[in-house]
């Protein structure tokens, strides 16, 4: 029995309440007698909210209905997970599944199942469209989105009220607010994290707000475009050069440290993703959010970020992997994960629930932006090398002796070489 036919049969029979009628023809009976290995990233901030707990509960539920299938999950921090998977792949021993930050290299090397090799048609069709598209190479989906987020501008309401400010909609208003906050003694009027942890996110958010980005409309790298040069020059001259980004040089400030400073009440404004909502609430920080300011008005686009589930061919467990992933991407599972970690659902069905639910009101500003969000060029096999170079170089572009033109030119040269090498 082919897997797609089986999936449709299970769905139809389940709808009639007759699941048991499948007898020995299906994965639900647990006849496989195998172990599937999954390596996953940790979205928690410590032991209490580690992703280990999420996966333990999910796999326990799945295994209860599939007695012959065991799911072995190993969770690594985001600092380690991509490296650990690469080590396994390089050793010729990839896991059955890996939930990581990129997929293109493995797909280009022929190591991954296509999404439609493993997922049932309804599950694959349920992915949010732009996330599904971002998981494609040459029109074929290999990366299955697992978690997503967008960015908005957070501001400290207390600091703004004390300074008599209103949230900015343009760059000039943002700089003016930052100057006023500086005069009030705020430690970080605008926190600009261009340190190596996640410089690529802050950079792309600013480039988009200046009507640029990492690639042009044809998907070709364009780091040294006029729009990008103007944006980075503005940051250097109008924010960093005027002492409005705090005591730590942007190239040395990591996102985690910027978020910690915001939750400590030391930051007036910064770009943030949904997880900062819960962090700020736990610390009792009164905050507001607005769309990212642009050069002359609200930014036309925001940064969207997705992490990826991948399925490796090596073990040959296609049907079993597919059955488990169909369960992982069920509406209830996607909602539970998104709510646990203040992230956005990657499926349309879960997004609709979140959009209507009062429980999820705090995430609605991020969810509303997802349809117009632009993602990293993750479908390019060159992206891993380019991403690493952005993290190392972009902070220098806004340093006192830095040159935006030089740094962006070097990034463009790196991108061109990386593309040619692939």
VOPAGU-2260 file (C-alpha; in pm, 1 decimal, decimal comma):
REM VOPAGU-2260
SITE   aa  ch    i         X         Y         Z
SITE  UNK   A    0       0,0       0,0       0,0
SITE  UNK   A    1     146,8     336,1    -102,6
SITE  UNK   A    2     192,2     590,2     176,8
SITE  UNK   A    3     -28,7     858,7      23,7
SITE  UNK   A    4    -313,0     610,0     -20,9
SITE  UNK   A    5    -264,0     495,8     335,6
SITE  UNK   A    6    -272,9     852,4     465,8
SITE  UNK   A    7    -596,0     923,9     282,3
SITE  UNK   A    8    -746,3     596,0     404,9
SITE  UNK   A    9    -655,8     671,0     765,4
SITE  UNK   A   10    -803,0    1020,0     736,8
SITE  UNK   A   11   -1126,4     891,1     588,3
SITE  UNK   A   12   -1167,9     604,1     832,8
SITE  UNK   A   13   -1079,2     821,5    1130,8
SITE  UNK   A   14   -1349,3    1067,1    1026,4
SITE  UNK   A   15   -1601,2     782,4    1058,3
SITE  UNK   A   16   -1466,6     680,4    1396,0
SITE  UNK   A   17   -1349,1     345,9    1256,4
SITE  UNK   A   18    -973,8     369,4    1297,5
SITE  UNK   A   19    -954,8      17,0    1436,5
SITE  UNK   A   20   -1083,0    -124,8    1108,7
SITE  UNK   A   21    -742,8     -72,9     952,0
SITE  UNK   A   22    -617,5    -379,4    1134,9
SITE  UNK   A   23    -270,7    -476,3    1016,5
SITE  UNK   A   24    -255,7    -235,5     723,8
SITE  UNK   A   25     -95,9      77,9     858,0
SITE  UNK   A   26     160,3     248,0    1073,4
SITE  UNK   A   27    -100,6     302,4    1343,5
SITE  UNK   A   28     -63,7     -63,4    1443,7
SITE  UNK   A   29     301,8     -12,2    1530,2
SITE  UNK   A   30     414,3    -303,7    1313,2
SITE  UNK   A   31     732,1    -124,6    1202,2
SITE  UNK   A   32     941,7    -206,4    1507,5
SITE  UNK   A   33    1191,9      71,5    1436,9
SITE  UNK   A   34    1349,4     372,9    1604,7
SITE  UNK   A   35    1344,2     710,3    1431,5
SITE  UNK   A   36    1612,7     955,2    1536,6
SITE  UNK   A   37    1543,8    1327,4    1547,9
SITE  UNK   A   38    1796,3    1598,2    1632,0
SITE  UNK   A   39    1622,3    1921,5    1731,5
SITE  UNK   A   40    1705,1    2273,6    1842,9
SITE  UNK   A   41    1626,2    2408,7    2189,3
SITE  UNK   A   42    1391,4    2708,0    2195,0
SITE  UNK   A   43    1387,7    2734,9    2573,2
SITE  UNK   A   44    1588,9    2962,6    2796,9
SITE  UNK   A   45    1672,5    2702,1    3060,6
SITE  UNK   A   46    1584,5    2365,4    3210,4
SITE  UNK   A   47    1229,7    2466,1    3299,5
SITE  UNK   A   48    1121,6    2547,3    2945,2
SITE  UNK   A   49    1362,6    2338,4    2741,1
SITE  UNK   A   50    1230,9    2197,4    2415,4
SITE  UNK   A   51    1313,7    1856,1    2562,8
SITE  UNK   A   52     984,7    1879,5    2753,2
SITE  UNK   A   53     787,1    1958,5    2438,7
SITE  UNK   A   54     934,1    1669,4    2245,2
SITE  UNK   A   55     900,3    1428,6    2539,1
SITE  UNK   A   56     526,3    1496,7    2564,5
SITE  UNK   A   57     473,6    1483,8    2188,2
SITE  UNK   A   58     666,0    1159,6    2134,0
SITE  UNK   A   59     495,1     993,8    2430,7
SITE  UNK   A   60     157,5    1068,7    2273,2
SITE  UNK   A   61     270,7     949,1    1930,9
SITE  UNK   A   62     431,1     628,6    2057,8
SITE  UNK   A   63     116,8     541,3    2253,9
SITE  UNK   A   64     -64,9     505,6    1922,0
SITE  UNK   A   65     229,6     342,6    1745,4
SITE  UNK   A   66     368,9      75,0    1982,3
SITE  UNK   A   67     624,7     -53,6    1733,9
SITE  UNK   A   68     778,1     289,2    1663,4
SITE  UNK   A   69    1013,6     469,4    1900,4
SITE  UNK   A   70    1113,1     833,0    1848,8
SITE  UNK   A   71    1457,3     914,2    1986,9
SITE  UNK   A   72    1497,2    1291,9    2020,2
SITE  UNK   A   73    1821,5    1469,7    2105,7
SITE  UNK   A   74    1796,2    1842,6    2172,9
SITE  UNK   A   75    2091,1    2079,0    2128,3
SITE  UNK   A   76    2125,3    2452,6    2182,9
SITE  UNK   A   77    2112,4    2676,1    1876,8
SITE  UNK   A   78    2485,1    2730,5    1921,8
SITE  UNK   A   79    2546,8    2360,5    1862,3
SITE  UNK   A   80    2263,5    2198,6    1670,6
SITE  UNK   A   81    2367,5    2281,8    1313,6
SITE  UNK   A   82    2724,6    2178,8    1385,5
SITE  UNK   A   83    2613,8    1850,1    1542,9
SITE  UNK   A   84    2400,9    1760,1    1243,2
SITE  UNK   A   85    2681,3    1849,3    1003,3
SITE  UNK   A   86    2919,5    1622,5    1195,2
SITE  UNK   A   87    2677,8    1335,0    1162,7
SITE  UNK   A   88    2624,4    1399,2     793,3
SITE  UNK   A   89    2997,8    1427,8     727,3
SITE  UNK   A   90    3047,5    1094,8     905,8
SITE  UNK   A   91    2789,5     932,7     677,7
SITE  UNK   A   92    2546,1     880,0     964,6
SITE  UNK   A   93    2271,4    1144,5     944,8
SITE  UNK   A   94    1968,5    1121,8    1172,3
SITE  UNK   A   95    1632,2    1036,2    1021,8
SITE  UNK   A   96    1519,2    1394,3    1084,8
SITE  UNK   A   97    1686,3    1719,0    1185,8
SITE  UNK   A   98    1515,7    2039,1    1296,4
SITE  UNK   A   99    1776,9    2302,0    1218,6
SITE  UNK   A  100    1848,4    2644,0    1069,3
SITE  UNK   A  101    1912,1    2557,4     702,9
SITE  UNK   A  102    1843,9    2285,6     450,7
SITE  UNK   A  103    1980,3    2389,5     108,8
SITE  UNK   A  104    2326,1    2230,8     129,7
SITE  UNK   A  105    2183,8    1891,6     223,8
SITE  UNK   A  106    1918,5    1911,5     -45,8
SITE  UNK   A  107    2175,5    2006,5    -310,6
SITE  UNK   A  108    2382,6    1703,5    -212,8
SITE  UNK   A  109    2084,1    1475,9    -267,5
SITE  UNK   A  110    2056,9    1375,0      97,8
SITE  UNK   A  111    1701,6    1483,6     172,7
SITE  UNK   A  112    1357,8    1354,6      94,0
SITE  UNK   A  113    1135,6    1600,1     -84,2
SITE  UNK   A  114     848,4    1724,2     130,9
SITE  UNK   A  115     596,9    1545,6     -89,4
SITE  UNK   A  116     793,1    1220,4     -47,2
SITE  UNK   A  117     707,9    1213,6     321,9
SITE  UNK   A  118     412,1    1440,7     398,7
SITE  UNK   A  119      50,5    1368,3     313,3
SITE  UNK   A  120    -106,1    1611,8      68,1
SITE  UNK   A  121    -327,6    1790,2     326,3
SITE  UNK   A  122     -35,4    1846,2     562,0
SITE  UNK   A  123     197,3    1983,3     295,6
SITE  UNK   A  124     -79,2    2205,5     158,9
SITE  UNK   A  125    -137,4    2351,1     507,3
SITE  UNK   A  126     200,1    2528,0     527,5
SITE  UNK   A  127     182,2    2909,0     517,4
SITE  UNK   A  128     249,6    2981,4     151,0
SITE  UNK   A  129     554,7    3205,2     173,8
SITE  UNK   A  130     718,4    2967,4     422,4
SITE  UNK   A  131     656,6    2673,5     191,9
SITE  UNK   A  132     804,8    2871,8     -96,4
SITE  UNK   A  133    1111,4    2959,0     110,7
SITE  UNK   A  134    1163,0    2586,5     163,6
SITE  UNK   A  135    1196,7    2524,6    -210,0
SITE  UNK   A  136    1490,6    2486,3    -444,8
SITE  UNK   A  137    1401,0    2521,9    -811,9
SITE  UNK   A  138    1033,9    2484,7    -725,0
SITE  UNK   A  139    1077,4    2164,9    -520,7
SITE  UNK   A  140    1021,0    2178,0    -144,4
SITE  UNK   A  141    1285,3    2014,6      74,1
SITE  UNK   A  142    1272,3    2238,7     380,9
SITE  UNK   A  143     961,6    2197,8     594,1
SITE  UNK   A  144     907,1    2511,1     806,7
SITE  UNK   A  145     894,4    2430,6    1176,9
SITE  UNK   A  146     881,7    2767,1    1353,6
SITE  UNK   A  147     855,7    3123,3    1231,6
SITE  UNK   A  148     867,6    3480,5    1352,4
SITE  UNK   A  149     860,0    3837,3    1228,9
SITE  UNK   A  150    1007,4    4158,3    1371,6
SITE  UNK   A  151     849,9    4474,1    1510,8
SITE  UNK   A  152     990,3    4775,7    1692,0
SITE  UNK   A  153     959,2    4742,9    2069,8
SITE  UNK   A  154     967,2    5054,5    2284,7
SITE  UNK   A  155     969,2    5106,5    2660,9
SITE  UNK   A  156     643,9    5286,3    2743,7
SITE  UNK   A  157     768,1    5419,1    3075,8
SITE  UNK   A  158    1080,6    5573,9    2924,4
SITE  UNK   A  159     876,7    5719,8    2637,9
SITE  UNK   A  160     620,0    5873,7    2872,1
SITE  UNK   A  161     892,0    6022,1    3092,1
SITE  UNK   A  162    1047,9    6185,2    2785,3
SITE  UNK   A  163     713,5    6289,9    2633,8
SITE  UNK   A  164     763,1    6079,5    2320,9
SITE  UNK   A  165     538,1    5898,8    2075,7
SITE  UNK   A  166     645,6    5585,6    1881,7
SITE  UNK   A  167     836,8    5662,7    1560,1
SITE  UNK   A  168     720,2    5587,9    1207,1
SITE  UNK   A  169    1030,1    5715,1    1021,2
SITE  UNK   A  170    1406,2    5696,1    1064,0
SITE  UNK   A  171    1426,6    6066,0    1147,6
SITE  UNK   A  172    1163,6    6027,3    1418,7
SITE  UNK   A  173    1348,9    5726,5    1557,8
SITE  UNK   A  174    1675,2    5924,1    1572,3
SITE  UNK   A  175    1497,4    6220,4    1733,7
SITE  UNK   A  176    1342,9    5992,0    1996,3
SITE  UNK   A  177    1678,3    5829,2    2060,2
SITE  UNK   A  178    1837,9    6169,9    2114,9
SITE  UNK   A  179    1566,5    6263,9    2365,7
SITE  UNK   A  180    1610,6    5934,2    2548,5
SITE  UNK   A  181    1985,2    5988,2    2563,3
SITE  UNK   A  182    1928,4    6328,1    2722,2
SITE  UNK   A  183    1708,5    6156,2    2980,8
SITE  UNK   A  184    1998,8    5928,6    3071,0
SITE  UNK   A  185    1870,9    5609,7    2904,0
SITE  UNK   A  186    2158,3    5363,6    2870,4
SITE  UNK   A  187    2061,5    5229,1    2526,5
SITE  UNK   A  188    1837,9    5481,8    2345,7
SITE  UNK   A  189    1829,5    5240,6    2051,4
SITE  UNK   A  190    1990,5    4898,3    2091,5
SITE  UNK   A  191    2161,1    4793,6    1767,0
SITE  UNK   A  192    2279,7    4430,9    1803,4
SITE  UNK   A  193    2523,2    4367,8    1519,2
SITE  UNK   A  194    2731,1    4120,0    1716,8
SITE  UNK   A  195    2795,0    3772,1    1575,6
SITE  UNK   A  196    2498,4    3602,9    1744,9
SITE  UNK   A  197    2232,0    3732,0    1504,3
SITE  UNK   A  198    2371,1    4027,8    1311,5
SITE  UNK   A  199    2211,1    3897,9     993,2
SITE  UNK   A  200    1862,5    3960,7    1135,7
SITE  UNK   A  201    1914,2    4318,4    1254,2
SITE  UNK   A  202    2095,5    4401,0     931,5
SITE  UNK   A  203    1826,5    4264,3     702,2
SITE  UNK   A  204    1552,1    4436,8     900,3
SITE  UNK   A  205    1722,8    4771,9     849,2
SITE  UNK   A  206    1796,4    4706,7     481,8
SITE  UNK   A  207    1431,3    4620,4     418,7
SITE  UNK   A  208    1322,4    4940,5     590,6
SITE  UNK   A  209    1543,8    5128,0     344,0
SITE  UNK   A  210    1381,2    4951,6      44,0
SITE  UNK   A  211    1680,9    4724,9      -5,9
SITE  UNK   A  212    1769,4    4376,9     112,2
SITE  UNK   A  213    2012,5    4092,3      61,4
SITE  UNK   A  214    1882,7    4005,8    -285,5
SITE  UNK   A  215    1703,2    4189,2    -564,3
SITE  UNK   A  216    1365,8    4099,8    -714,7
SITE  UNK   A  217    1535,7    3832,6    -928,1
SITE  UNK   A  218    1692,3    3666,3    -625,0
SITE  UNK   A  219    2044,0    3789,8    -709,1
SITE  UNK   A  220    2264,3    3912,0    -424,7
SITE  UNK   A  221    2288,0    4289,3    -408,8
SITE  UNK   A  222    2465,0    4384,7     -86,6
SITE  UNK   A  223    2632,2    4688,4    -240,3
SITE  UNK   A  224    2316,5    4843,4    -387,2
SITE  UNK   A  225    2258,5    5215,9    -351,8
SITE  UNK   A  226    1967,4    5155,4    -113,8
SITE  UNK   A  227    2173,0    4932,0     115,6
SITE  UNK   A  228    2465,4    5174,1     116,3
SITE  UNK   A  229    2234,3    5459,8     207,9
SITE  UNK   A  230    2081,0    5260,4     494,8
SITE  UNK   A  231    2407,2    5150,0     654,1
SITE  UNK   A  232    2555,6    5498,7     611,1
SITE  UNK   A  233    2253,4    5646,1     789,3
SITE  UNK   A  234    2297,1    5403,5    1077,7
SITE  UNK   A  235    2665,5    5491,0    1107,2
SITE  UNK   A  236    2618,3    5868,1    1089,4
SITE  UNK   A  237    2281,6    5928,5    1256,2
SITE  UNK   A  238    2266,5    5664,0    1529,1
SITE  UNK   A  239    2606,6    5514,8    1607,7
SITE  UNK   A  240    2807,0    5829,0    1531,3
SITE  UNK   A  241    2585,2    6039,1    1755,7
SITE  UNK   A  242    2615,8    5805,1    2051,0
SITE  UNK   A  243    2254,5    5685,6    2039,9
SITE  UNK   A  244    2317,6    5309,4    2047,2
SITE  UNK   A  245    2455,7    5270,2    2398,0
SITE  UNK   A  246    2787,6    5193,1    2564,9
SITE  UNK   A  247    2859,5    4868,4    2377,2
SITE  UNK   A  248    2976,0    4892,0    2016,3
SITE  UNK   A  249    2705,9    4747,1    1787,3
SITE  UNK   A  250    2951,8    4494,8    1645,4
SITE  UNK   A  251    3004,4    4358,3    1997,6
SITE  UNK   A  252    2640,7    4363,2    2110,8
SITE  UNK   A  253    2458,5    4031,4    2070,6
SITE  UNK   A  254    2083,4    4001,2    2044,1
SITE  UNK   A  255    2052,6    3812,5    2375,2
SITE  UNK   A  256    2234,6    4091,8    2556,9
SITE  UNK   A  257    2018,6    4356,3    2390,3
SITE  UNK   A  258    1703,2    4169,2    2492,0
SITE  UNK   A  259    1832,3    4133,2    2848,2
SITE  UNK   A  260    1899,5    4507,2    2863,0
SITE  UNK   A  261    1546,6    4575,9    2737,9
SITE  UNK   A  262    1390,8    4353,0    3004,3
SITE  UNK   A  263    1605,6    4533,4    3262,1
SITE  UNK   A  264    1453,4    4867,4    3155,7
SITE  UNK   A  265    1776,9    4999,8    3004,2
SITE  UNK   A  266    1667,1    5017,0    2637,6
SITE  UNK   A  267    1437,2    5272,7    2481,8
SITE  UNK   A  268    1383,8    5099,2    2146,9
SITE  UNK   A  269    1496,2    4788,4    1960,5
SITE  UNK   A  270    1380,4    4545,8    1694,0
SITE  UNK   A  271    1245,4    4227,6    1847,5
SITE  UNK   A  272    1070,5    3901,6    1771,3
SITE  UNK   A  273     773,1    3744,2    1954,6
SITE  UNK   A  274     979,4    3576,3    2227,8
SITE  UNK   A  275    1068,0    3918,2    2368,0
SITE  UNK   A  276     701,8    3969,3    2458,4
SITE  UNK   A  277     706,4    3697,4    2721,4
SITE  UNK   A  278    1051,6    3793,6    2845,0
SITE  UNK   A  279     946,7    4156,3    2898,1
SITE  UNK   A  280     620,6    4058,4    3066,3
SITE  UNK   A  281     801,8    3831,5    3310,5
SITE  UNK   A  282    1023,6    4122,9    3414,8
SITE  UNK   A  283     730,4    4364,3    3443,2
SITE  UNK   A  284     846,9    4597,4    3166,1
SITE  UNK   A  285     571,2    4816,4    3022,4
SITE  UNK   A  286     626,1    4808,3    2647,2
SITE  UNK   A  287     454,8    4875,8    2318,3
SITE  UNK   A  288     516,2    4757,1    1964,0
SITE  UNK   A  289     482,2    4929,7    1628,2
SITE  UNK   A  290     579,2    4837,0    1271,2
SITE  UNK   A  291     941,5    4902,7    1185,0
SITE  UNK   A  292    1000,0    5267,0    1084,4
SITE  UNK   A  293    1124,0    5325,4     730,7
SITE  UNK   A  294    1321,2    5599,6     562,1
SITE  UNK   A  295    1006,8    5800,4     489,1
SITE  UNK   A  296     728,6    5608,8     662,4
SITE  UNK   A  297     634,0    5266,4     792,3
SITE  UNK   A  298     858,3    4998,9     638,0
SITE  UNK   A  299     710,0    4822,1     336,3
SITE  UNK   A  300     829,4    4484,3     464,4
SITE  UNK   A  301     954,5    4314,3     774,4
SITE  UNK   A  302    1198,7    4033,7     828,8
SITE  UNK   A  303    1050,8    3687,9     849,5
SITE  UNK   A  304    1253,2    3402,0     992,1
SITE  UNK   A  305    1182,1    3030,7     970,2
SITE  UNK   A  306    1358,4    2725,1    1105,3
SITE  UNK   A  307    1342,0    2398,7     917,1
SITE  UNK   A  308    1257,0    2034,8     958,3
SITE  UNK   A  309    1449,4    1805,7     725,7
SITE  UNK   A  310    1413,8    1434,7     649,6
SITE  UNK   A  311    1724,5    1239,7     547,5
SITE  UNK   A  312    1711,2     950,8     302,1
SITE  UNK   A  313    1993,9     746,5     453,2
SITE  UNK   A  314    1784,6     518,4     673,7
SITE  UNK   A  315    1518,4     453,4     411,7
SITE  UNK   A  316    1240,0     503,1     669,0
SITE  UNK   A  317    1034,5     722,5     439,9
SITE  UNK   A  318     689,1     597,5     537,5
SITE  UNK   A  319     759,4     601,3     910,4
SITE  UNK   A  320     916,5     948,7     895,3
SITE  UNK   A  321     617,5    1074,2     701,0
SITE  UNK   A  322     365,0     932,4     943,0
SITE  UNK   A  323     544,0    1092,9    1239,0
SITE  UNK   A  324     579,4    1430,0    1064,8
SITE  UNK   A  325     210,7    1429,1     973,0
SITE  UNK   A  326     148,3    1404,0    1347,7
SITE  UNK   A  327     404,8    1675,1    1430,8
SITE  UNK   A  328     232,4    1915,9    1192,7
SITE  UNK   A  329    -116,9    1855,4    1328,7
SITE  UNK   A  330    -299,6    2174,4    1423,5
SITE  UNK   A  331    -291,8    2106,5    1796,7
SITE  UNK   A  332      79,7    2025,6    1797,2
SITE  UNK   A  333     173,2    2335,3    1596,3
SITE  UNK   A  334     -38,1    2557,9    1821,7
SITE  UNK   A  335     108,0    2408,3    2138,6
SITE  UNK   A  336     464,5    2464,7    2024,5
SITE  UNK   A  337     394,5    2818,9    1905,1
SITE  UNK   A  338     227,8    2911,9    2231,6
SITE  UNK   A  339     493,7    2746,7    2447,4
SITE  UNK   A  340     771,4    2949,1    2283,9
SITE  UNK   A  341     591,6    3266,1    2168,2
SITE  UNK   A  342     647,4    3189,1    1801,0
SITE  UNK   A  343     425,1    3200,0    1494,1
SITE  UNK   A  344     253,6    2891,5    1351,9
SITE  UNK   A  345     386,5    2759,8    1023,8
SITE  UNK   A  346      50,9    2619,0     913,3
SITE  UNK   A  347    -256,8    2800,1     789,7
SITE  UNK   A  348    -493,3    2602,2    1012,7
SITE  UNK   A  349    -304,2    2692,3    1330,9
SITE  UNK   A  350    -259,0    3054,2    1215,5
SITE  UNK   A  351    -635,0    3091,7    1175,6
SITE  UNK   A  352    -693,4    2970,6    1529,6
SITE  UNK   A  353    -430,1    3207,0    1665,5
SITE  UNK   A  354    -572,1    3502,2    1471,6
SITE  UNK   A  355    -913,0    3453,3    1637,4
SITE  UNK   A  356    -801,5    3359,9    1987,0
SITE  UNK   A  357    -791,4    3611,0    2272,8
SITE  UNK   A  358    -523,2    3391,5    2427,6
SITE  UNK   A  359    -287,6    3482,3    2143,3
SITE  UNK   A  360    -360,2    3855,0    2121,3
SITE  UNK   A  361      -3,5    3947,8    2216,5
SITE  UNK   A  362     128,8    3767,0    1907,8
SITE  UNK   A  363    -115,7    3925,1    1663,3
SITE  UNK   A  364     110,9    4216,4    1556,9
SITE  UNK   A  365     369,1    3960,9    1446,4
SITE  UNK   A  366     114,1    3730,1    1286,3
SITE  UNK   A  367     -39,9    4016,5    1089,3
SITE  UNK   A  368     297,1    4088,1     929,5
SITE  UNK   A  369     375,5    3732,9     821,5
SITE  UNK   A  370     201,4    3754,0     479,9
SITE  UNK   A  371     434,3    4037,2     369,7
SITE  UNK   A  372     748,1    3923,0     552,1
SITE  UNK   A  373    1066,0    3857,9     355,1
SITE  UNK   A  374    1286,6    3565,8     454,7
SITE  UNK   A  375    1657,3    3509,2     425,9
SITE  UNK   A  376    1761,8    3354,8      91,9
SITE  UNK   A  377    1770,4    3011,1     256,2
SITE  UNK   A  378    1710,6    2832,8     -72,4
SITE  UNK   A  379    2059,2    2931,0    -186,2
SITE  UNK   A  380    2332,3    2681,4    -102,0
SITE  UNK   A  381    2563,4    2981,9     -68,7
SITE  UNK   A  382    2358,1    3128,8     216,5
SITE  UNK   A  383    2543,7    2951,6     498,6
SITE  UNK   A  384    2876,8    3104,6     391,9
SITE  UNK   A  385    2724,7    3446,8     326,8
SITE  UNK   A  386    2539,3    3443,0     657,1
SITE  UNK   A  387    2860,6    3370,2     846,7
SITE  UNK   A  388    3036,2    3656,3     668,2
SITE  UNK   A  389    2758,8    3903,5     755,5
SITE  UNK   A  390    2794,1    3814,2    1122,8
SITE  UNK   A  391    3167,2    3876,1    1114,1
SITE  UNK   A  392    3178,0    4192,2     904,7
SITE  UNK   A  393    2867,3    4407,8     931,2
SITE  UNK   A  394    2949,3    4556,3    1270,7
SITE  UNK   A  395    3264,6    4708,0    1121,0
SITE  UNK   A  396    3055,1    4904,8     871,3
SITE  UNK   A  397    2913,5    5129,2    1144,9
SITE  UNK   A  398    3228,0    5156,6    1358,2
SITE  UNK   A  399    3399,4    5499,2    1384,8
SITE  UNK   A  400    3662,9    5408,4    1126,6
SITE  UNK   A  401    3439,8    5180,4     923,1
SITE  UNK   A  402    3326,8    5225,4     566,3
SITE  UNK   A  403    2976,8    5107,4     469,2
SITE  UNK   A  404    3078,0    5101,0     101,3
SITE  UNK   A  405    3384,3    4886,0     172,5
SITE  UNK   A  406    3206,8    4637,1     398,1
SITE  UNK   A  407    2906,0    4598,7     170,3
SITE  UNK   A  408    3139,1    4558,9    -126,5
SITE  UNK   A  409    3327,6    4281,8      52,2
SITE  UNK   A  410    3003,7    4107,8     141,3
SITE  UNK   A  411    2895,9    4125,2    -221,5
SITE  UNK   A  412    3226,5    3977,2    -333,6
SITE  UNK   A  413    3187,0    3694,7     -80,7
SITE  UNK   A  414    2834,0    3628,1    -201,3
SITE  UNK   A  415    2939,0    3617,3    -566,7
SITE  UNK   A  416    3225,2    3377,8    -489,2
SITE  UNK   A  417    2999,7    3156,1    -279,2
SITE  UNK   A  418    2741,0    3141,0    -556,6
SITE  UNK   A  419    3006,3    3053,9    -814,7
SITE  UNK   A  420    3151,3    2781,8    -592,0
SITE  UNK   A  421    2815,3    2607,9    -570,0
